[in-house]
Amino acid sequence: MNAASFLVRAAREMRGQVFAGFHWPVLAGEVAARLGAPLRQVFEAGFATDGPAETLPTSTTDFAAFGSAVVWRGSTEDVLGSLVRRIDLVVLDAANVDLAGRVNSTAIGDYAKPRVRLPGGGGAADAAAGARDLLLLHGGANPARLVRRVEHVTAAPAPGARVRLLTRWGTLSLGPEPRLLTSASDDVAWLTDLGVDTSGAEPEEPPSDVEAEVAAAVLAEAAERGYVVAREAVRG
């Protein structure tokens, strides 16, 4: 599954009042907004927006993220400390994630001398911990980034929260008994080896022509704005 189709699938989930984290969530929110979804996005900086951004944001604290803001929801502390607990859906990026929904944005390898030092989670820890409904987006094409248990826990969901993970292979329900809800690929045997129940997965509905066109346009703009994930996707 390509990046545009992945974004469409994520955009379909974004309805109501949604906290959108950086990277894939910002892009999926923009796709949803351009497609006319009933969506109000809330960003870490404290603003809420309706409709598409006039300029695609480069981060959730970039002015473009709130240039078309319709309401001020409070400081970053207000948003992460209390608002996320009342919000419909929290959407976060999950480049390295495990079957319990724990996200590693800290390091790959030993913390003191890592093979890769990751950028950190920002407000993701508070947002994940406060979410009632948590949607994690893993847009990469490397299955090795989905593991039984991450090396370092940057962010983790609260007990009892609904946690789903969207990947290029399908959508998973995470927790004590992880299972594949919908399948977007015939290559899911490795998920079974990882401990995921794939037996009842339904096929994903492919994007319409309009959805695919909007997602491709957002990716192209994001590549121009400096998104590494979008540049990789546009290069193919």
Residue pairs with C-beta under 8 A, 6 or more apart in sequence:
1 168
1 169
1 184
1 185
2 233
3 139
3 215
3 219
3 229
3 230
3 232
3 233
4 207
4 212
4 215
4 216
4 219
4 233
5 184
5 206
5 207
5 212
5 215
6 24
6 137
6 139
6 166
6 167
6 168
7 24
7 27
7 28
7 31
7 139
7 215
7 218
7 219
8 31
8 207
8 211
8 212
8 214
8 215
9 166
9 171
9 184
9 204
9 207
10 24
10 25
10 28
10 31
10 91
10 135
10 137
10 166
11 28
11 29
11 31
11 32
11 35
11 37
11 211
11 215
12 32
13 28
13 89
13 91
13 135
13 164
13 166
14 20
14 28
14 29
14 32
14 37
14 39
14 41
14 89
14 91
15 32
15 37
15 38
15 39
15 88
15 89
16 38
16 39
16 40
16 88
16 89
17 40
17 42
17 48
17 87
17 88
17 89
18 29
18 39
18 40
18 41
18 42
18 87
18 88
18 89
18 90
18 91
19 41
19 42
19 43
19 44
19 79
19 83
19 84
19 87
19 89
19 90
19 91
19 127
19 131
20 26
20 28
20 29
20 41
20 42
20 43
20 60
20 91
21 44
21 60
21 90
21 91
21 92
21 93
21 122
21 123
21 124
21 127
22 59
22 60
22 93
22 122
23 93
23 95
23 137
23 139
23 227
23 229
24 93
24 137
24 139
24 229
25 91
25 92
25 93
25 137
26 56
26 57
26 59
26 60
26 65
27 56
27 218
27 219
27 222
27 227
27 229
27 230
28 91
28 137
29 39
29 41
29 91
30 52
30 53
30 56
30 218
31 211
31 214
31 215
31 218
32 39
33 39
33 41
33 50
33 51
33 52
33 53
34 52
34 214
34 217
34 218
35 210
35 211
35 214
39 50
40 48
40 49
40 50
40 70
41 48
41 49
42 48
42 73
42 79
42 83
42 87
43 49
43 60
43 61
43 65
43 66
43 79
44 60
44 61
44 76
44 79
44 80
44 122
44 123
44 127
45 60
45 61
45 65
45 66
45 76
46 66
46 72
46 73
46 74
46 75
46 76
46 78
46 79
47 65
47 66
47 69
47 71
47 72
47 73
48 69
48 70
48 71
48 72
48 73
49 65
49 66
49 68
49 69
49 70
50 68
50 70
51 68
52 68
53 64
53 65
53 67
53 68
54 64
54 67
54 68
55 64
55 67
56 64
56 218
56 221
56 222
56 225
57 64
57 65
58 64
58 225
58 226
58 227
59 65
73 79
73 83
74 83
76 123
79 123
80 123
80 126
80 127
80 130
81 126
81 130
82 130
84 90
84 126
84 127
84 130
84 131
85 130
85 131
85 132
87 131
87 132
88 133
89 131
89 133
89 134
89 135
90 127
90 128
90 130
90 131
90 133
90 134
90 135
91 135
91 136
91 137
92 103
92 124
92 127
92 128
92 134
92 135
92 136
92 137
92 155
93 124
93 136
93 137
93 139
94 103
94 136
94 137
94 138
94 165
95 103
95 105
95 118
95 138
95 140
95 145
96 103
96 104
96 105
96 108
96 118
96 145
96 147
96 150
97 103
97 104
97 136
97 138
97 145
97 146
97 147
97 150
97 165
98 104
98 146
98 147
98 148
98 149
98 150
99 146
99 147
99 148
99 149
99 172
99 174
99 175
99 178
99 194
99 195
99 196
100 149
100 156
100 157
100 174
100 175
100 176
101 128
101 134
101 136
101 156
101 157
101 161
101 163
101 165
101 174
101 175
102 149
102 150
102 153
102 155
102 156
102 157
103 121
103 124
103 128
103 136
103 150
103 153
103 154
103 155
103 156
104 118
104 150
104 151
104 152
104 153
104 154
105 118
105 119
105 120
105 121
105 124
105 154
105 155
106 118
106 120
106 121
106 152
106 154
107 114
107 115
107 116
107 117
107 118
107 151
107 152
108 114
108 115
108 116
108 118
108 151
109 115
109 116
109 151
111 152
118 154
120 154
121 154
121 155
124 154
124 155
125 154
125 155
125 156
127 155
128 134
128 155
128 156
128 157
128 158
129 155
129 156
129 157
129 158
130 158
131 157
131 158
131 161
132 161
132 162
133 161
133 162
134 157
134 161
134 162
134 163
134 164
135 164
135 165
135 166
136 163
136 164
136 165
136 166
136 174
137 165
137 166
138 145
138 146
138 165
138 166
138 167
138 168
139 167
139 168
139 229
140 168
141 168
143 169
143 190
146 165
146 167
146 194
147 194
148 194
148 195
157 163
157 174
163 173
163 174
163 175
164 171
164 172
164 173
164 174
164 181
165 171
165 172
165 174
167 184
168 184
168 185
169 183
169 184
169 185
169 187
169 188
169 191
170 180
170 181
170 182
170 183
170 184
170 185
170 188
170 191
170 201
170 204
171 180
171 181
171 182
171 184
171 204
172 178
172 179
172 180
172 181
172 191
172 196
173 179
173 181
177 197
178 195
178 196
178 197
179 196
179 197
179 198
179 200
179 201
180 188
180 191
180 196
180 197
180 198
180 200
180 201
181 201
181 202
182 201
182 202
182 203
182 204
183 198
183 201
183 202
183 203
183 204
184 203
184 204
188 198
188 201
189 198
191 198
192 198
207 215
219 230
219 233
219 234
220 230
220 234
222 229
222 230
223 230
223 231
223 233
223 234
